[in-house]
Amino acid sequence: MVVGGIAAIVVILAVAAVLLFLNLPDANAFNARVERVFVENDLTTQAEIKLLEILAQSGTAFSDTLSSYRVVIFVLLVFATALLVAAMAFLVMLITLNRRMGQIERKGIEVNSLLIAREQNTVYLNNFEFKLTEAAIETLSVLAEARMDDEVLSGAEIEAVISGRDASDCDEAAGATRIKRLRDTLGNQMVSELLVKNIARRGYMLAIDKSVIRMV
């Protein structure tokens, strides 16, 4: 379909170029008309021949100008074809990218490995290194441990695990703030929003397979 669309654009412009060049006047038409006038009227005097030379020079200038116009028109048509093909390719690329982004949003990030190095405050996500703050590492570690136990933690429970207090004594907003800071630290909005899922009325969890999680 894409190749067909690009081919159609090229064919349309090629047909337009052919029709345009066919309808342009002949570059030597003026000289031919002048010569015909002098031949038919038998103009042979010195003044008439001089006039013929002047008209011939004008015809030559007209011919050169028309030839340059042909080159300019050809270059513009080639440029227009290249622009249209590039625009078509760019549009297809955008559509493909939007579809892939939609698939990612629906399915989440495909995580093959998640390695949390607490001592280095570093996370390796699919071999991409993320340097996090100590607080962000703590939050991510709690979520990872909960995911390995198939648990969903509320904001209060996250705060309780990190602070060592009872969940009933912790504020839901405190855990939500930790999640927000974790997402901000990860930086990439797509990664952070899809990696850390918020389940309505239940809490937070990592949207990855627990078998890929490793903690050192």
N, C-alpha and C positions, 0 to 999 in steps of 0.2 A: 504493500500500500504506500509506504513512504517512498520507495524507489519509483513507483508509478507516478506519484505526485510530482516528484522532482523532474522526472522525464517529461511529464505533461507541461511543466513550466518551460523547460528547455525547448520543447517542440513549438509551443505557442510563440515564444520569443523568436525562434528561428524563422517561423512562417511570417511573423511581423517584419523581421529584417529583410526577408526576400521580397515581400510585397513593397516595402519602402524603397529598396534599391531599384526594383523594377520600375517604379513610378517616378524616380528621380530623372530629370531631363538629361539627355546625352551631353557629355562635356564638349563634344565637337559639333553640336547642333548649330550653334551660332555661326561658326566659321563656314559650315556647309551652306547655310542660308545666304551669307554674304557672297560666297563664291557663286552661288546659283544666280543671285541678282545680277552680278557683273557679267556672267556668261550669257544670260538671257537678253541683257540689254546692250551687249557689245560695247562696254565702257573701256576704252583703250587710251584715252588721253592721259598726259602726265599727271594732271590734277586728280583724275579719277583713280589712277593707279595708286597715287599717294593716299587717297582716301581709303582705298582697299587695304593698304598696309596698316593704316591706323585702326581700321575696323578689325583686321586680323589680329593685331596686338591686343585689342580689347577682348576679342574672342579667346585668345590664349590665356589672358588674365582670368577671364570667366571660367575657363576650363580648369585652370590650376586651383581656383577658389572652390569650384565644385568638387574636385578631387579631394581637397583637404576636408571639405564637409563630409564626404563619404567616409574618410578615415575617422573623423570625430564621431560620426553617427555609429560606426562599427564599434569603436572603443566604448562608447556609452552603452550600447546594447550588450556587449560582453560584460561590462561592469554591472549592469542591471541584472543580467542572468546570474552572475556570481553572488550578488547581494540577495536575490530571491532564493537561490539554492542554500546559501548560508542561513538565511532567516528560517527556511523550512527545516533545515537540519537542527537549528537551535530550538525551534518550537518542538520538534520531536524529542530532543534531548530533555527539555523541560517537562514534557508530558511523561516521559519515562521516569525521570527523577521524582516527579510528584507521585507516580504510582508506587515507586519503591519506598518513598517516605510513608505513603499510606499503608503499605504492607508492614513497615517497621512499627508504625503507630498501632496497628491492629495486633501484631504478633509480639511486639516488644523486641528488645535487643537480643540477638542470638549470641549468648555468652558461652564461649568454649572453656574458659578458665577464669577464675577469680582468686587471686592470691593476695592475701592481706598480710603484710609484714609490719607488725605492730612496732617493733623496735625502731624501724627506719621511717615510720609514719608514711608508708608507701603502699599503694594498691596497684596490682598489675591486672588489668582488665583486657583479656585477649592479647596479652603481651604489650599492651600500651601502659606506660607508667604514669600514675597520678600521684603527685606529692600532696598529702593532706595534712591538715592540722591535727594535733593530738586529740582534740575534742571530736573532730570528724572521724578519725580512726576508731575511737571508742564507739561512736554511734553506729558506724558501719560494721564493726565487729559484733555488736549486740544484734543487729539485724541479720548478720550472717549466721550466728549461732542459732537464732530463732528459726531461720529458714531451714537449717539442717535438722531441726527438731519439728519441722512442719508447723510452726507457730506463727501467729499474727499478733504483733504487739501494739498496744495502744500507746499514745504519747506518754501517759502516766507510767505505764509499765517500762517503757524505754528509759525514762528518767529514773525510775526506781532501781533498775539494774545498774545503771551507771553511777548513781549517787549512793547506792547501798541502803536506801530507805525503803519503807513499805510503800506499795503502790497507792494505797489509800491516802498516804501523806503527800503524794506528789501531784503536781498540777499537769493536766493534759497539755496545756499550752507550752510548758517547759519542754516536753518531748517533741512537740510540733516545731518548736524553735530549733531544737537540735537537728531535726530532719531538714529544715530549711537551710541551716548553716552547712549541712553536709552537701546538699544540692548546690549551694552557692560555691562551695569549695571545689566540687567536681568541675564546675565551670560550664561545661558543655550542656546546654539546656536539654537537648534531646537525650543525651546519655543519662543525665540525672533524673529527668522526669520518668523515663522508661525503666530505669534500673530500680528505683525506689518507688514502689506502687503504694498508693493510698486507697485502701479498701473502705468504702463508706460504712460508718458506724462500727467498724471493727478495729482498724488500726493500720499499721504499716508493715510491709514485707518486701524482700528482694524478689523481683520478678525473674528469677533464673532457676535453673535446675540445681538442686542442692548437691548433686554429685560433682559439680565443677568447682565447688568452694574448697579452698585450702587456706589454713591460717598458720602462720609461723611467728 
